[in-house]
Amino acid sequence: MQKRDILLKIFNSLYNYFGPLNWWPGATPFEVMLGAILTQNTSWKNVEKAIKNLKKENLLKPLKLYNINQEELAQLIKPSGYYNIKAKRLKNFVTFFIEEFEGSIEKMFLGDGRELRKKLLNVNGIGPETADSILLYAGKKPFFVIDAYTKRIFSRHKLISEDASYHQIQEFFIKNLDRDVKLFNEFHAQIVMLGKTVCTSKNPDCTKCPIGFLHAIYQMI
């Protein structure tokens, strides 16, 4: 069985098991971008609390976040954890967004995204996972997001090595799937759900795994 066929079989099995997940939660592309930074090292539930605080203060606007005092911002996003660090990262990103693209979503996502990805990675506090989340979920660009769940699940099933880099894992998906935004979006969401509920870091419930069939075919790769 070809890798493409295996990946599509995985996707279909997950989709049939969990149903459509409709990621990323966020009312606007700007809110999605902020969420991608706030969700670093925390749960989405905590991010929602932080975003709710920003909404209460009418701060989900680029210029308002650009002008707010960093210490004040840190207190508002406290529920997301590491709030002083994240406040600095948000300020770095918003400064980049305003100064590079005049706070315009349209200007930011003009083009194919590869040059933008390089620029995002130069913003202090934005790594590959955050950059790709911004590109995929806010910009509708076909960049497959890799996270700890992806690495755990696919290394357990021998589809990637345990020491594979972010780039190597991403290339595995991009080379073997069509560069389709909707597919990348839904596939990543399904992987996260599997990692959270079944293929957990400790005591995974393999008897309920919707992709347990991989044990029988991974040696064919």
N, C-alpha and C positions, 0 to 999 in steps of 0.2 A: 504494500500500500504506500502511495506517495505521501510525502509530508503534507502537501496541500490537502489531500483527501482526509488525512488524519485530523488536521486542524479544523476542517469544516465539519467533520463528524463530531469532534469535541464541542464545537460551537452549537451545533444543532441539538446535541444531547443536553447541554447546559440550558439552552433556550427552552427546550421542551420541559425540563425539570423545574426551572425557576420562573419561566414566563418572561415577558418583556420588562426591563427594569427602568427604562426611560431616564438614563443619566444625561447630563450632570444637573443636580438640583441647583437652581439659580434663576432669578427672575430676568436678569440681563447678562450680556457677555461680560460687562465690567464686574458684576457681582461674582460671576463664575471665576474670573481671574483672581479676585481677592480670595475667594474660597480655596483656590488651588494653592495659595501661599499659606493661608491659615490652617489648612488641614495637615500640614507637615507635622508628623509625630503626635497626632491626636486623632480622636474619633470625629466623625461628621457631626454627631450630636453636639459636641462642644463648639464646633465651628458655627453651627446654627445659632447658638446662644450669642456668640461674638457678633455675627452679622446682624442679629436682632438688635443688639445694642447700637450698632452703627446706624441701622434704619431709624431707630428712635430719635437719634440726634440728626437725622437727615444728612448723613455723611457718605452715603453711597454714590458720591459724585466725585469725579477726578479732581476738580479744582478745590473742593472742600477738604479732601484728604491731603492734597498737596499743601494746603495752608495750615492744617491743624498742627498743634504742638505735638511732638512725638511722645512725650510723657503722658499727655492727655489721651492720645490714641492707645497707648499701651494699657491704660486702665479700662478702656472700653472693650478691648479684645481679650481681657484677662481670662475669660472662660476657655479660650483656645489653648492655654498653656504656653510656656516660653514667651510670654507676652511682650517683654522688653525686646527680645530678639526679633519677634515677628513684627512688632511695630516698626522697627528699623527696616526690616525687609519690605514691608508694605510701603514705607516712605521711599525706599530706593526704587521700587517698581513704579510707583505713581509718578515720581520725578522723571523717570525714563519715559513713561507713557505721555506725560505732558510735554516734555522738552523734545522728544523725538517725533511724536505724532500729534501734538496739540490736543491730546486727550480724545482723539477720534478713533473709534473702533474701525471705521471704514479704512482710514489711512493705515492703521496698524496692520490689518490683515490683507492689504493689497498685495498681490503677487502669490508665489507658490509656497512661501513659508520657510524655505531653507535658510534664507538670509536672516529672516526674523528670528529663527531659532538660535542662530549664532549670536545675535544681539541680546536675546533674552538670557543666554548663558553667561553673558558678560555682566549682567546685573547681579550685584552681590546678594546672595541669598536665594538665587534661583538655579536649581540644578536640572538635570535632564528630565526627571519625572515631572517636576512642576512646569517646566517649559513645554513639554509635550502635552500636558493636561490643558494648559492655556491654548495651545495651538489646536488641539482636537476639539475640546469642549466649548471654548469661546469663539475660536476662529474657524471651526469646521474644516480644518486642514487634516489630511490623512497621515497623522503621526501616531503610531501605536504606543500607548503608554505602558511602561513596565514598572511594576512595583514588587514589593516583597511577596505578595500573594502569587504573582506570576512566576517568580523565581522558585518559590517553594513547590508549587503544584507541578510545574513542568520539569523540574529537576527530580522530583519524587517519581515521576513517570518516565524518567530516562530520556526525555525529549531534548533536554539541554543539560549541560554539565553544571555541577553545583558551584563551580568557580567561574561560570560565564559572566562576562561583563554586561553592563546595561546595553551597550551598543550591540554586542553579540546576540543577546536575547531579542532585542528589537529587530535586528536584521533577520532573525529566524522567522518572525511573523511577517515582516514586510516582503521578504523574498517568496514566501509561500502562500500569500493571500493577495487578492486584488486590493489596490489602494483605495478602499471604499470607506468614507467617513462614517456612515451608518454602521457598517460591519465592525470597524475598529472601536467605535463608541460602545456598541452593545456587547461585543466580545469582552472588552476590558471590564465592563460592569458585571458580566456573568462570572468572570474569573474572580473578581473581588468577592462576590456573593458566595462562591464556592469556598474560598479561603476563609471567610468569616464563619461559615455555618457547618461545613463538612470537613474540608481539608485544613483543619486548624494546625497551629504550630505544635501543639501538644495534644496527644490523644485524638488523632483524626478518626472520624467514623467511616472507615473504609467500606463498611457493609452498605452504606447509603450513598456511596459515591456514584454520581451519574456518569462518570467517565472511567469507571472501573474496568471497562473493556480494554483499556490501554495495556493492562498487564499482559494480555494475550498477544498483543501485536507490536509492542515497542521494539522487540528484537528484530523485526523485519526492516527497520529503518537502516 
